[in-house]
């Protein structure tokens, strides 16, 4: 990689951290992954990730070629804290840009929300190219959407546009966020599904395993069916409100696209006056990492 300008991307997720080096065209050249180990707290996640990034640069002889760094995380990343990111203890108290700058002083750093950055990557290089408006739907540990209009991300007044994990499920959800709840995320996000599946089946089960079990286990199938009924209603309502040309679905749950996407397509076809095209995200598990690269390039 001698002489080649490189961009470092770091994607902090609910269960894993992805680190990658890319060229100016957005092509990932090398990647590394490590577990978040969320219950051990936020600071150890960041320190281990930055150490792994530094080692990656050293292993590739790329430290002198680093021209920009992009870092993405769940939630709204501010200078002194991160809002709407409750899945890792202590995450909301992090000064993420400052921590990265302490490790990589002098290199331009851009930080942002993972789902929004992933949407930008899909629009620039992937499944949302040449579409307007476009929606990226992130289905993983958390649930979020990102909207692009004319190729520009819709941020919202507080950077919280598309945080559909806080959608209410019924008129009885009178408090929602005020009570510390994220109703839709708890109902259909990977962590919530895995927790309910573990109770139902009497052993630890991840959301990904649950979708696999749903092909042959009646209890698992019923749980997945109820979750997809709930999720598809919210996706249809989003499509009615925004009238997007295309919706790309990414995140960990898209590994079960053969179950997930048909349920969403059926609801869109029945409920939406002008149903958008529904596709899998091109980059699958690398969308947010490439999003980190994209926001660094933009900056």
WOUR-V667270 format. One record per residue. D_LAST is the distance of its C-alpha to the last C-alpha in Angstrom with 2 decimals. Layout:
BEGIN
{{D_LAST} {D_LAST}}
END
This chain:
BEGIN
{{22.46} {23.33} {21.19} {18.61} {14.89} {14.03} {11.43} {13.04} {13.03} {15.29} {16.80} {19.26} {21.92} {25.24} {27.29} {25.13} {22.04} {20.44} {18.69} {17.61} {16.49} {15.13} {14.84} {12.35} {14.48} {13.82} {17.35} {18.21} {20.42} {21.76} {21.67} {23.50} {24.61} {26.42} {28.16} {26.78} {30.34} {29.43} {32.80} {32.35} {29.66} {25.96} {25.82} {27.42} {24.94} {21.97} {24.05} {25.28} {21.91} {20.46} {23.72} {23.53} {20.03} {21.40} {24.49} {22.69} {20.98} {24.43} {26.29} {24.20} {24.23} {20.47} {19.57} {19.44} {17.12} {14.26} {11.05} {8.47} {9.50} {8.94} {11.87} {13.57} {16.91} {19.49} {19.61} {17.48} {15.50} {16.06} {16.07} {19.76} {20.57} {19.90} {21.85} {23.72} {23.63} {27.33} {27.86} {27.38} {29.48} {27.58} {24.13} {23.85} {24.49} {21.65} {19.08} {16.72} {13.79} {16.65} {18.49} {15.79} {15.21} {19.00} {19.10} {16.29} {16.32} {14.44} {11.68} {8.07} {8.09} {6.57} {9.74} {11.25} {14.53} {15.80} {17.55} {14.86} {12.41} {15.52} {16.23} {13.02} {14.01} {17.54} {16.77} {14.82} {17.23} {19.98} {22.63} {21.02} {20.27} {21.87} {22.85} {22.65} {22.80} {21.85} {22.22} {21.23} {23.88} {23.34} {26.80} {27.10} {27.92} {26.44} {26.31} {23.43} {22.31} {19.13} {19.53} {17.71} {19.16} {18.45} {15.56} {13.88} {14.17} {16.96} {16.04} {19.37} {20.48} {19.84} {17.17} {20.23} {20.69} {22.17} {23.53} {26.78} {28.03} {29.45} {31.45} {35.12} {37.71} {40.72} {42.15} {43.25} {39.68} {39.98} {37.74} {34.96} {32.00} {34.31} {36.49} {33.74} {33.85} {31.39} {34.21} {32.72} {30.76} {33.96} {35.94} {34.00} {31.19} {31.82} {32.90} {35.28} {36.78} {37.32} {39.02} {41.36} {42.15} {43.07} {45.47} {46.89} {47.54} {48.48} {46.09} {42.38} {40.56} {36.86} {35.57} {35.25} {38.85} {39.95} {38.88} {40.80} {43.82} {43.78} {45.10} {48.40} {48.66} {49.81} {48.37} {44.93} {45.09} {45.99} {43.13} {40.56} {42.19} {41.95} {38.28} {37.49} {39.61} {37.60} {34.17} {35.10} {36.28} {32.94} {31.08} {33.65} {33.24} {29.48} {30.18} {32.82} {30.55} {27.56} {29.38} {26.66} {27.27} {26.36} {25.82} {24.49} {25.77} {24.18} {24.70} {27.67} {30.35} {29.59} {31.55} {34.48} {33.43} {37.06} {38.04} {34.94} {34.04} {37.61} {38.02} {34.89} {35.87} {39.38} {38.35} {35.90} {38.69} {41.21} {39.34} {36.69} {37.97} {35.43} {34.37} {30.92} {30.64} {30.03} {28.63} {27.49} {23.82} {23.44} {21.74} {24.14} {23.39} {20.12} {18.23} {16.41} {15.73} {14.26} {12.29} {10.79} {10.01} {8.64} {6.12} {5.13} {5.43} {3.78} {0.00}}
END
